[in-house]
């Protein structure tokens, strides 16, 4: 193969290497899951839009990235010795329209408290609205969660 | 004013009468609130997409308009004599991108049980993802709700 043909093939192939919006959301979902699993607040907050809002059960809306970061630091500070051992987010119906996207999912979390206390296992549901920021990255504009039910065996 | 001038003015004015997507969402929100206030299940279900999903606290996801309608009929059948006397949905951050839209809000509901029992007052939060259907109407694709807190006086 001479150089010019190789060059042509490279140019033709280039679009294959550009992530599709769907791939970008899949990558976002992986980061979102990993950040929770590792209780890495900086990594979690890197996924939030400046004007994001989280809507959590029994709380007033927490508005703005800085306010959410402060709240999250407080939560994790109160969980010294706790470890997230399982974090599964099974997202459905990913919809992308321009710079906006949405997806909902079933969540399953297992937390190991310190001193070999019994694990805390939680099933829930999540709904995310994402917005692509000026740098092209998908960020959380709205997050909502509530409790779900333990799936029946075989489902 | 001669006829041709009137005709020109009419043509120029026409776009004013076409609802903007933002007005359409406002109209959707009004219908959504009224249907809940009147406990009118048919009116509520007219606002749902065929493939809509509702994500309610403590329940598995309820998927599909027919399944949601059946569930809602069961809920209302169990509330004979109950009346919704207040339904306030204060929606924020309405975002529209093509045929998709999202909004979150604070909800406040007062329900009067039968036999002059004490009212049930609920503050909550809601997140909606809307999709414009083939007929151009906005329909609920995803709905999620969870409990909030009673606003402090003066807020």
HADDOCK unambig.tbl for C-alpha pairs under 7 A between the chains (distance, minus, plus):
assign (segid A and resid 55 and name CA) (segid B and resid 125 and name CA) 6.93 0.50 0.50
assign (segid A and resid 57 and name CA) (segid B and resid 146 and name CA) 5.26 0.50 0.50
assign (segid A and resid 57 and name CA) (segid B and resid 147 and name CA) 5.32 0.50 0.50
assign (segid A and resid 57 and name CA) (segid B and resid 148 and name CA) 6.51 0.50 0.50
assign (segid A and resid 58 and name CA) (segid B and resid 147 and name CA) 4.92 0.50 0.50
assign (segid A and resid 58 and name CA) (segid B and resid 148 and name CA) 4.76 0.50 0.50
assign (segid A and resid 58 and name CA) (segid B and resid 149 and name CA) 6.27 0.50 0.50
assign (segid A and resid 59 and name CA) (segid B and resid 148 and name CA) 5.18 0.50 0.50
assign (segid A and resid 59 and name CA) (segid B and resid 149 and name CA) 6.01 0.50 0.50
assign (segid A and resid 60 and name CA) (segid B and resid 148 and name CA) 5.40 0.50 0.50
assign (segid A and resid 60 and name CA) (segid B and resid 149 and name CA) 5.69 0.50 0.50
assign (segid A and resid 97 and name CA) (segid B and resid 97 and name CA) 5.93 0.50 0.50
assign (segid A and resid 97 and name CA) (segid B and resid 98 and name CA) 6.46 0.50 0.50
assign (segid A and resid 97 and name CA) (segid B and resid 100 and name CA) 6.66 0.50 0.50
assign (segid A and resid 98 and name CA) (segid B and resid 97 and name CA) 6.43 0.50 0.50
assign (segid A and resid 100 and name CA) (segid B and resid 97 and name CA) 6.65 0.50 0.50
assign (segid A and resid 125 and name CA) (segid B and resid 55 and name CA) 6.92 0.50 0.50
assign (segid A and resid 146 and name CA) (segid B and resid 57 and name CA) 5.26 0.50 0.50
assign (segid A and resid 146 and name CA) (segid B and resid 146 and name CA) 6.31 0.50 0.50
assign (segid A and resid 147 and name CA) (segid B and resid 57 and name CA) 5.32 0.50 0.50
assign (segid A and resid 147 and name CA) (segid B and resid 58 and name CA) 4.92 0.50 0.50
assign (segid A and resid 148 and name CA) (segid B and resid 57 and name CA) 6.53 0.50 0.50
assign (segid A and resid 148 and name CA) (segid B and resid 58 and name CA) 4.79 0.50 0.50
assign (segid A and resid 148 and name CA) (segid B and resid 59 and name CA) 5.18 0.50 0.50
assign (segid A and resid 148 and name CA) (segid B and resid 60 and name CA) 5.40 0.50 0.50
assign (segid A and resid 149 and name CA) (segid B and resid 58 and name CA) 6.27 0.50 0.50
assign (segid A and resid 149 and name CA) (segid B and resid 59 and name CA) 5.99 0.50 0.50
assign (segid A and resid 149 and name CA) (segid B and resid 60 and name CA) 5.68 0.50 0.50
